[in-house]
Amino acid sequence: MAAAGTGLSQQVTQPTPTSTSWAPTAKVSAGILASAITILIVQFVPHANTWTPAAAGAITQIMTFVVQYMVPERK
């Protein structure tokens, strides 16, 4: 559209199409692996049977966060 009497026009640009990849990123893959390994380790720790499920879950969550934080983002 041209502005009245100014000779200026607005250009409309179309967004470029993006492709969505459903493959997990390196951070996600490392987090899944870290949580699975931590769960297995917690099962075999001596005296782990006295821990509450919440404590075991908290340990798993913290280890998963640490591993995901350390893995670099792919760009």
HUQUIQUI-V417089 format. One record per residue. N is the residue number from 1. OMEGA is omega in whole degrees, -180 to 180 (999 if undefined). Layout:
n: {N & N}
omega: {OMEGA & OMEGA}
//
This chain:
n: {1 & 2 & 3 & 4 & 5 & 6 & 7 & 8 & 9 & 10 & 11 & 12 & 13 & 14 & 15 & 16 & 17 & 18 & 19 & 20 & 21 & 22 & 23 & 24 & 25 & 26 & 27 & 28 & 29 & 30 & 31 & 32 & 33 & 34 & 35 & 36 & 37 & 38 & 39 & 40 & 41 & 42 & 43 & 44 & 45 & 46 & 47 & 48 & 49 & 50 & 51 & 52 & 53 & 54 & 55 & 56 & 57 & 58 & 59 & 60 & 61 & 62 & 63 & 64 & 65 & 66 & 67 & 68 & 69 & 70 & 71 & 72 & 73 & 74 & 75}
omega: {179 & 176 & -175 & 173 & -177 & -179 & 179 & 177 & 178 & 176 & 177 & 179 & 179 & 177 & 179 & 180 & 178 & 177 & 179 & 177 & -180 & 178 & 180 & 177 & -179 & 179 & -179 & 180 & 179 & 179 & 179 & 179 & 180 & -180 & 179 & -180 & 180 & 178 & 178 & 179 & -179 & 180 & -174 & 177 & 177 & -180 & 178 & 180 & 177 & 179 & 174 & 176 & 179 & 179 & 178 & 178 & 179 & 178 & 179 & -179 & 180 & 179 & 178 & 179 & -178 & -179 & 180 & 179 & -177 & -178 & -179 & 177 & 175 & 180 & 999}
//
